[in-house]
């Protein structure tokens, strides 16, 4: 049996686990693209300006199933990618720092034959979307972030806000060797199901959706690769590479930005996320969804998709 804490050689997992259909009858195309020295699985629907969707933890591309349909119907080329080490993408032994993961994202934009994209990121995907907008601004047309503050705001809140430190206790727990990986895959990924339910608001996900995420986490090496970015985020705080990254993120975001957040998010407090606009020198819109938790795009997909599509189609997003 493969040790879940040991990265496997780059190879695709069983396609039936991650190459899924999406609800509503919309056809989605699955394929692999090469970028930044690795292979990434994408799910694509529609034609038009590119919108690249970036998932968070503990999920994979399928978390955007509702938005793929809404964006495609609205005239966009909607692409949801699996981040490095997750879903159908390569599980490499290294490369899980945010700077390299952001280069994965902008590399996928280039590999798709596009000059730029609107990035939509949730949780870790939001952290990386912020990073990509700073590192490769010419490749980011617009920025949408859900359930994640700007990286500098995240760092400050985790270090100075006791309530946020407590809310993000799972991240501190990830710093232990071996044990977190084993906990994530134990009992067929039962912990994944508990986290998703605990982090959601009153509108809990259905059992089949939870089971889908549990199966994806149990693909060998996924648990290890999923938490490596969080290990870097904490362990690098006092290291030269982390200090350099934090300084680099002082550069302002200069593309229109939509920041979405659930008022009942138990792991990323509203107070922590609010205020990220100070790092944006462009039109910035803050939208708080009352009664939703950490996964607003799944808890109320209609409201989330409506806000997203309307903003992407708005020629003056600062209104």
C-alpha positions in Angstrom: 0.0 0.0 0.0 1.3 3.5 -0.9 2.2 5.7 2.1 -0.2 8.7 1.9 2.5 10.9 3.2 5.0 10.2 0.5 4.6 12.0 -2.9 4.3 9.5 -5.8 5.9 9.9 -9.1 3.9 12.2 -11.4 1.1 10.2 -12.8 -2.7 10.6 -13.1 -5.1 9.1 -10.6 -8.0 7.0 -11.7 -10.0 9.2 -14.1 -13.3 8.1 -12.6 -12.4 9.9 -9.3 -11.8 13.4 -10.6 -12.9 13.5 -14.3 -16.6 14.0 -13.4 -19.6 15.5 -15.1 -21.2 18.6 -13.7 -24.9 19.1 -12.9 -27.4 20.7 -15.3 -26.4 18.8 -18.5 -23.6 21.3 -19.4 -20.8 19.4 -21.2 -17.4 19.8 -19.7 -14.1 18.9 -21.4 -11.4 17.3 -19.4 -7.8 17.5 -20.5 -4.2 18.0 -19.3 -2.0 21.0 -20.0 1.7 21.5 -19.3 2.9 24.5 -17.3 5.8 25.4 -15.0 7.4 21.9 -15.3 4.3 19.9 -14.4 1.1 18.6 -15.8 -2.3 20.0 -14.7 -5.8 18.7 -15.1 -8.4 21.2 -16.2 -12.2 21.0 -16.7 -13.4 23.5 -19.4 -16.8 24.8 -20.6 -17.9 27.6 -22.9 -16.2 30.1 -25.1 -15.2 33.7 -24.7 -12.9 35.6 -22.3 -11.0 33.2 -20.1 -12.0 32.8 -16.4 -9.7 30.5 -14.5 -11.1 29.0 -11.3 -8.8 28.0 -8.4 -10.1 25.7 -5.7 -9.1 25.6 -2.0 -8.6 23.0 0.7 -9.8 20.2 1.0 -11.3 20.3 -2.4 -10.5 20.0 -6.1 -11.8 21.5 -9.4 -15.3 20.0 -8.9 -16.0 22.6 -6.2 -16.7 25.1 -9.2 -19.2 22.8 -10.9 -22.0 25.4 -10.5 -19.9 28.3 -11.6 -18.6 26.5 -14.7 -22.2 26.3 -16.0 -23.1 29.9 -15.0 -20.0 31.4 -16.6 -20.3 29.3 -19.8 -23.9 30.3 -20.1 -22.8 34.0 -19.7 -20.4 33.9 -22.6 -17.1 33.1 -20.8 -14.5 30.4 -21.3 -14.7 28.8 -17.9 -11.7 26.7 -16.8 -11.3 25.0 -13.4 -7.9 23.6 -12.7 -6.6 21.2 -10.1 -3.7 22.8 -8.2 -0.4 21.1 -8.1 -0.6 17.8 -6.1 -4.4 17.6 -6.1 -7.1 16.0 -8.2 -5.8 15.0 -11.6 -2.6 17.2 -11.6 0.9 16.0 -11.0 2.1 15.3 -7.5 5.6 16.6 -7.5 8.0 16.3 -4.5 8.6 20.0 -4.4 7.2 23.3 -5.5 4.4 24.1 -3.0 5.5 27.6 -2.0 3.0 30.3 -3.1 5.4 31.9 -5.6 5.8 28.7 -7.5 2.1 27.7 -7.3 1.2 31.2 -8.7 3.6 30.5 -11.6 1.6 27.2 -12.1 -1.5 29.3 -12.5 -0.1 31.9 -14.9 1.6 29.1 -16.8 -1.8 27.4 -17.3 -3.1 30.7 -18.7 -0.3 30.7 -21.3 -0.8 27.0 -22.1 -4.4 27.7 -22.8 -3.3 30.1 -25.5 -4.6 33.2 -23.7 -3.0 36.6 -23.1 -4.7 37.0 -19.7 -7.5 35.7 -17.5 -9.9 36.7 -14.8 -8.7 34.7 -11.8 -11.4 33.4 -9.3 -9.9 31.8 -6.2 -11.4 30.3 -3.1 -9.4 29.7 0.2 -5.9 28.6 -0.8 -6.8 29.3 -4.4 -7.7 32.8 -3.3 -4.3 33.2 -1.6 -2.6 32.1 -4.9 -4.8 34.4 -7.0 -3.7 37.4 -4.9 -0.1 36.2 -5.4 -0.4 35.8 -9.1 -2.0 39.2 -9.5 1.1 40.8 -7.8 3.7 38.6 -9.5 2.3 38.5 -13.1 -0.1 41.5 -13.4 -0.1 41.5 -17.2 -1.6 38.0 -17.2 -4.4 38.9 -14.8 -7.3 40.8 -16.2 -9.5 40.8 -13.1 -9.3 39.2 -9.7 -12.0 37.6 -7.6 -11.2 36.2 -4.2 -13.5 34.3 -1.8 -12.9 33.4 1.8 -9.3 34.5 1.9 -7.6 37.8 2.8 -4.6 39.3 1.1 -1.5 37.3 2.0 -0.1 40.1 4.1 -3.4 40.5 5.9 -3.6 36.7 6.4 -0.1 36.7 8.0 -0.9 39.6 10.3 -4.2 38.2 11.4 -2.7 34.8 12.1 0.1 36.3 14.2 -1.7 39.1 16.1 -5.4 38.2 16.3 -6.1 35.6 19.0 -9.5 34.7 17.6 -8.1 34.2 14.1 -5.2 32.2 15.5 -7.8 29.9 17.2 -10.0 29.8 14.1 -7.1 28.7 12.0 -5.9 26.0 14.4 -6.1 23.4 11.7 -3.2 25.2 9.9 -1.1 25.0 13.1 -2.0 21.3 13.3 -0.6 20.8 9.8 2.9 21.6 11.0 3.2 18.2 12.6 5.0 15.6 10.5 3.1 12.6 9.0 0.1 12.6 11.4 -2.0 15.2 9.5 -1.7 13.2 6.2 -2.8 10.0 8.0 -5.7 11.7 9.7 -7.0 13.1 6.4 -7.2 9.6 4.7 -8.3 7.6 7.7 -11.7 6.0 7.5 -12.0 6.8 3.8 -11.4 10.5 4.3 -13.9 11.0 7.1 -12.1 14.0 8.4 -12.6 15.8 5.1 -16.3 15.4 5.4 -16.3 16.7 9.0 -14.2 19.7 8.0 -16.5 20.6 5.1 -19.6 20.3 7.2 -18.1 22.2 10.2 -16.9 25.0 8.0 -20.2 25.5 6.1 -23.0 27.6 7.3 -26.6 26.3 7.8 -26.8 25.2 4.2 -24.9 22.0 4.6 -23.5 20.1 1.5 -25.3 16.9 0.5 -23.8 13.6 1.3 -22.7 12.8 -2.3 -20.8 16.0 -2.6 -19.0 15.3 0.6 -18.2 11.7 -0.5 -16.8 13.1 -3.7 -14.2 15.2 -1.8 -13.4 12.3 0.5 -12.6 10.0 -2.5 -10.4 12.6 -4.1 -8.4 13.2 -0.9 -7.7 9.4 -0.7 -5.9 9.4 -4.0 -2.3 8.5 -2.9 -0.1 11.5 -2.0 -3.0 14.0 -2.3 -3.2 14.5 1.5 0.5 15.3 1.7 0.5 17.6 -1.3 -2.6 19.4 -0.1 -1.1 20.5 3.2 2.4 21.3 2.0 1.4 24.9 1.0 0.2 25.5 4.6 3.4 24.2 6.0 5.3 26.6 3.9 3.1 29.5 4.9 3.8 28.9 8.6 7.3 27.6 8.7 8.6 30.3 6.4 7.4 33.2 8.5 10.8 33.7 10.1 12.9 32.3 7.2 14.5 34.5 4.5 12.2 33.1 1.8 9.1 33.9 3.7 10.2 37.3 4.7 11.1 38.0 1.1 7.7 36.8 -0.1 5.9 39.0 2.4 7.9 42.0 1.3 7.2 41.2 -2.3 3.5 41.2 -1.6 3.7 44.8 -0.6 3.4 45.6 -4.3 -0.2 46.7 -4.8 -2.7 44.8 -6.9 -3.5 46.9 -9.9 -6.5 45.1 -11.5 -10.2 45.4 -10.6 -10.9 43.1 -7.6 -14.0 41.5 -6.2 -13.7 40.2 -2.7 -16.4 37.8 -1.5 -16.9 36.4 2.0 -19.5 34.5 4.1 -20.6 36.2 7.3 -20.5 32.9 9.2 -17.1 31.7 8.0 -15.7 30.0 11.1 -12.1 29.6 9.8 -11.5 32.9 8.2 -13.0 35.7 10.2 -14.7 38.6 8.4 -12.5 40.9 10.4 -9.4 39.2 9.0 -10.6 39.4 5.4 -12.0 42.9 5.5 -9.4 45.5 4.9 -7.6 43.7 2.1 -8.6 46.5 -0.1 -5.7 48.6 1.2 -3.5 46.4 -1.0 -5.5 47.2 -4.1 -4.8 50.3 -6.3 -7.7 49.6 -8.6 -11.5 49.3 -8.3 -12.2 47.1 -5.3 -15.6 45.7 -4.3 -16.3 43.9 -1.0 -19.4 41.7 -0.8 -20.5 39.9 2.4 -22.9 37.0 2.0 -25.2 36.9 5.1 -25.8 33.5 6.5 -23.1 31.7 4.5 -19.9 30.0 5.8 -16.6 29.2 4.3 -17.9 27.8 1.0 -20.3 30.5 -0.4 -19.9 29.3 -4.0 -21.4 25.9 -2.9 -23.7 26.9 -0.1 -25.6 29.4 -2.3 -24.3 28.9 -5.9 -27.0 31.0 -7.5 -26.3 34.1 -5.4 -22.5 33.6 -5.7 -22.6 33.0 -9.5 -24.9 36.0 -10.0 -22.6 38.3 -8.2 -19.6 36.9 -10.0 -21.1 37.1 -13.5 -22.5 40.5 -13.1 -19.2 41.9 -11.8 -17.2 40.2 -14.6 -19.6 41.7 -17.2 -19.6 45.2 -15.6 -17.4 47.6 -17.6 -17.2 49.9 -14.6 -16.7 47.5 -11.6 -16.0 50.3 -9.2 -19.6 51.5 -9.0 
